[in-house]
Structure formats: C-alpha cells, structure tokens
Amino acid sequence: MYRIVNKKSLNSTVTLMDIEAPFVAAKAQPGQFIILRVDEEGERIPLTVAGYDRAAGTVRIIFQIVGATTAALNARNTGDCLQDFVGPLGKPTKLDGLKKVCIVGGGVGCAIALPIAQALHDAGCVVSGVIGFRNKDLVILENEFRTACNSLAVMTDDGSYGEKGNVCAPLQQLLDAGETFDEVITIGPLIMMKFVVETVRPTGMPCTVSMNPIMIDGTGMCGGCRLTLNRDGQRVMKFACVDGPDFNGYEIDFDEAASRGGMYRDFERHAYEKTCNLLNKEVR
Amino acid sequence: MAAKVNMTPNKTPMPTQEPALRARNFEEVAQGYTQEMALGEAARCLNCKAMPCVSGCPVNVHIPAFIARLREGDFEGAYQVIQQSSTLPAVCGRVCPQETQCEARCVRGKNGQPVGIGRLERFVADWHNAHAQLPCEKPVPNGHKVAVVGSGPSGLTCAGDLAKKGYAVTVFEALHTAGGVLVYGIPEFRLPKFIVQKEVDNLKALGVELRTNMVIGKTLTVDELLAQGYEAVFIGSGAGLPNFMNIPGEGLKGVYSANEFLTRSNLMKAYQEDPATPISKGGCVAVVGGGNVAMDAARTALRLGARKVYIVYRRSMEELPARQEEVEHAREEGIEFRLLTNPTEILGYFNPDDRRDERNGCVMGLKCQKMELGEPDERGRRRPVAIQGSDFILDVNTVIMAIGTSPNPLIKSTTQGLEVNRHGGIVVCEETGETSRKGVYAGGDAVTGAATVISAMGAGKLAAKSIDEALSR
C-alpha cells in the first residue's frame, strides 16, 4: 500500500498529493509517469510525475478531478493509502544540452511542465515560461514557475488574471521578436498542444509534446496508448507508454489522438456522476 | 491386481455448459469429470512400458504413474506424482494443447481416441485443490537468493522449483496481480482466476515473496537486482507489444489489440456488472487472426453481448493455428469463421455536418478481400494470395487485432550485454536457459515470442535446474 503523506488543494478542481513510494521516488525523472489504482476494484490511471523527493521516498502527483477515479482519489486524505502505485514509466524528457528553452503549459499540464522547467533552470538553462488557464480561480503553481523561469507570461482565457488570451499569443510574440529556442516543450490539453505546434512550425525549432492517451498496463503490453505519427510521408504507430510520453510535436496526429481519447466519454460521464453521488452520500 | 482395461475407443466426453447458455456467461465452459468419469477414463490407459506420452510432455509429467494412482482411487497420490514435474497442474489440465503433446503420442490414439490425459490431470488437480491443505512446512533455507521477473507460467514454475529446494525467491510482477497471461489473457470461462490464485498461494506458502507493481527495466533493473545480492535472475517477462496490420483505420474508436480487449475484460474485470474499467459491449465484432488468443477474444466479445462475432483469417481452416477444441467451442457458440479473408481497411463514421457528433471516428465496417492459397512458402505453408475484385465490407463496429506480439523493449534496453535475436527475443543457451549475461536466465514468450503456457513452464523448469546447479556448485 502507498500512503498519502501530504494533500493540498491547488484550486477547486486540482489537487496535489505526495505519495510514499520509495522505489518510484528513487528513479523518477521529469516527464515520466506513474499508474495508480485507488482501491481493489479501481481502474488503472496514468498520471505524469509532478515532482519527487528521493530522500523522503515520496512522489508528487497533481491531478484534475475529471472523472470517477480522480474523484475517488480526491476523496482520500493524508494518512490514507492507495492500492497500487507503479513506476516510473515512460522515457524521461530529454534535457541534456539544452541552453535556451520555452516551456508552454496549459491547465493541469502546468503541473508536469513545472519539474521540467525546474530541472532546466537548475542545469543553467534559460527558461521562458508561458502558462495558461481558463480563469483566475484555476491558476496553479505561478510562484513556482516564476522561480524556475527567466521570464513568465500568465494567460487566462477570460482575462480575469494575467493577460487575456491563449498561450499561443505570447509565444508568437516571442518568436516575432526573433527569439530562438533550442526547443519548445509544451504540455496541456491536446488542442492547445496542437496549436502550439502550429505556432512554432514555421520556425522549424524542435517542438516536444507530452501525450497522455488512454492506457491500461503502461508497460508495453496492451497497445491501448498507441498514437499515429506522420513521419517522412509514412503513418507510423508508436506507443506512449514505452516510446513516449514525449514525442516530436510535428509528427503527432492530434485529431486522431483527440478522437481516441473520447472513446469512453459516455461511460466516463456516468461513472463520474455515480461516484460523485456516492461520495456526497458518504459526506452526509 | 490386474485391473481391467476399458477398451472403449472414444474418450469419456467432457461435460460442458450448453453452447446457447455459455455464450452469454463467463462461467467455465468445460465443467470437469466426475469421480466416476475419471475412473472410467483412467481405465483406458494401457500403462504401457514405452510411455510415449511422457516424452510428449514439455515438463515430462510421469503420466502412466499418475493415472495408475488415480485408478486405485489414490487421488492425492496421483497429484503428488504430477506435482513432482509440474507446478501448475490445474492450469495445464485446462489450457495445454494435449492433442499435439502427450495425447498425440498415446498408443490408444492409433486405434481410436487417445486417453484424455489433460482431463484426468484437471480432475486430479481440482480434487487436490478442493481437499488438500496448503503446505504448512517450508523447505529448509539453503541461504541463496534468486530473483524471478514476471509471475506468468514460466516465472511461477521457476520460483516454485527453486523454493522447494530452499532458495529464497522473490518474484517481481509489473501488474497489480500475479499470474501474467493466466490472469490478463486467458478468460475466466477457460481458466477461472481462483485457480491461478490458488497456485500463487501455494507458492507463497512455500516462502516465495511476491512483489507486485515492480516493473523490471524501470522500477529496478536486472543489474540492480544482481547488485542487491540476488545470485541469479530469471527473466520471464512474457510477450510484448501487440502487432497491428498497418492498414488504414487502426486509430479509430472501437479498434483494439487482443491484449487490450482481454486485459480490460480479464484483469480489469470489465465483464462484471458495473465495472470501473470500460470496454465495448454488444454490436458486431470482427476478430482478426486465427490463434488461441483470437478465439479467446471472439468468445469474450460474444459473452459481453455482441450480436455477431466474426473470426477473420487469411488462410483456411487447415492452417488455422488455434486448438481444435477452442475452434469447436467457438463454432458451437455461434462465432462465424470468415476464412481466406484478409482485411484491407477499417472504415470509420464521419458526419460532415457535425464535427462534434460523438459517433465521428467510430468503426463502422471492415473492408476485406477474399484470398486463395498459392504456392507453399519456405516453411511449406501455402501463401494466401488476394483475389482481384473480391472486396467486400463486413458490417462491424468493433475490430480486435489478434495477430501476435513483438517483444517488450524494457528489459533489453536497460540490461547491458543482454543479447537478443533479430525478432527481439532474448537469446538463451538451449541446454541451460542462461542468457549472454552470466547468472541471468530467461524463458517463456520473452525468449520464444508468443507460445504456449506449458512450453513457458518447461523453460522455467529448465532455468530453475540450471540455477540450482550453478549455485550449489
């Protein structure tokens, strides 16, 4: 069993947890992910590592409450245990040799972008940060980003905080001003990553995206996490769990990934409602 | 006493659930012999001196000896005979392809049907599981530590054999439940999961330590295991990534690999009422491939409520690699075999007027072409050749690809000096099971690619013997 040693609500829909998992903590690197099950009957869900403390043997996860499993996870408190917690899975984000990088995070994706920004910052890399949220109430980790980035633009869709607009606007400004980056790394909703890739494409700078498809085992067995890449005119199949989760953004078929991500939407909606009702009953 | 031999030419039939009934439930299809049936079938064994059956068994179970005990009514004695050679009798009695192994060599098969060795093995193992206690005495420790990677058939066998000799064995399993393909792959209706659990409990009672959620190659590497004081490592990590056909449409909603479909149903219990893990249920389903995995996927889809299930296979029934028993069961249940048929494209739904239509991107058909068998290839199998202009569309909304797997890259890529062949399978010495790395052994699908439970057990057994010889030197 894997104990929750710290729980903190970052906003109304996003929660941070530190989980006691010494084997995972000893190995985890930015960009990798874990798979957890909340209880014996639960489903396996992948979450990208948001941080780790090797000495304490804990791994940080930050998740948005979007479905039945994340709702059940959020109902657990400090001192409670999770049934399963396995990792670190996937390949770490490649950071070697990068001197100047732009990190673009969206929503809860910022939780995964942060450790990458921090690792780059610690290695002496110049980091330009762009983070975006739907509105002021959903802004997370701003101070942490300020510490890890040489410059930071904060965007909200409705303009209730920072600048109004999406993350592509400040990115475009940087590019228009002649900034060059060794790499642009983007993590967030698929549609956001797709547009970040399109914004960067004319410059030809490397653009890495972090994919989070539906997954079961996470070890290269089930093939559920497959993605299609357009590479040299060919359609190439890759598996996010062992080949990723980071991919060359120019190659990803985002439309297919978005379509596959919605395969169980109906099921998920019902399961979420049922779990919420159950949790509400327990509270009462 | 010279017991009278039962000269009936045919095997005692196996009681099975009626096809119409079983096609809608996940309970075991074959229900097992009664005591009377088992005694009657055991009496068909001639107890011949040559014992050809024993050499047909990959782990050389002393078949005539166990059948002789069974005939005497000494069921526990019969179990003990099997158990000397096989760690998982209740499993093998159910899923072994006896018709190509022990039973293929049975003398009775020359003039009628062979002795139902698998059915008898199952009877004996089930009797033992129902009546015997877990072993309470642990073997005397010999002071050696061995790590086993993977808790499928090869890993469990290797762990069991070593534990019985006093080794301190730790089994590392990547998933949350032990059993490997026995729990994620083979469905409940062919191999109830409590049987696998029982075998795992037996190993624990022998002192084997089981650590789930440990992905070797990620959480720990093989080299780290050796550095931690494990004197030998056995890699039984199983098959790897599923193969796809590389035809258009494999990214549509409703396309699964058999591994994913079966894992959702078996390991994640999506077949139960109100599951936490979703799976496509109902509709019309095409399973592409002709192996046992394809049969399992097709029969699972049927039980999940499919209206129609097709097996789509590009060669003819003669080349179809699945066990005959599985094919017969599938047919009886109403699965339709579309042989000499090859998919060329998976067709998807797209509503040009509404991009937000949730049906967009869902499977709505499988385009196929008819095949005919041409000249034999280098292995002597007749090559299927497409018949021009024979295209047709199979009306389905789920497509399951069951066309094999490629080895998992995780251990290979993190273990320096571990030699693999051009297919990615780990290279081992045939006599010992040792890899190119000293003290590191391997077996099962990680070495051979997709094969049978019993051949994986044979490999686990061989490695256990070699490890014991190396460490007791």
Interface residues (C-beta under 8 A of the other chain):
Chain A: F23 V24 K27 R37 E41 G42 E43 R44 A68 T69 Q83 D84 F85 V86 G87 P88 L89 I216 D217 T219 G220 M221 C222 G223 G224 R226 T228 R235 M237 F239 V242 D253 E256 S259 R260 G262 M263 Y264 R265 D266 F267 E268 A271
Chain B: A174 L175 H176 Y184 T212 N213 M214 V215 K218 T219 L220 G238 A239 G240 L241 P242 F244 N246 E250 G251 L252 K253 G254 Y256 S257 N259 E260 T263 R264 L267 M268 K269 A276 T277 P278 E358 N360 G361 N408 P409 L410
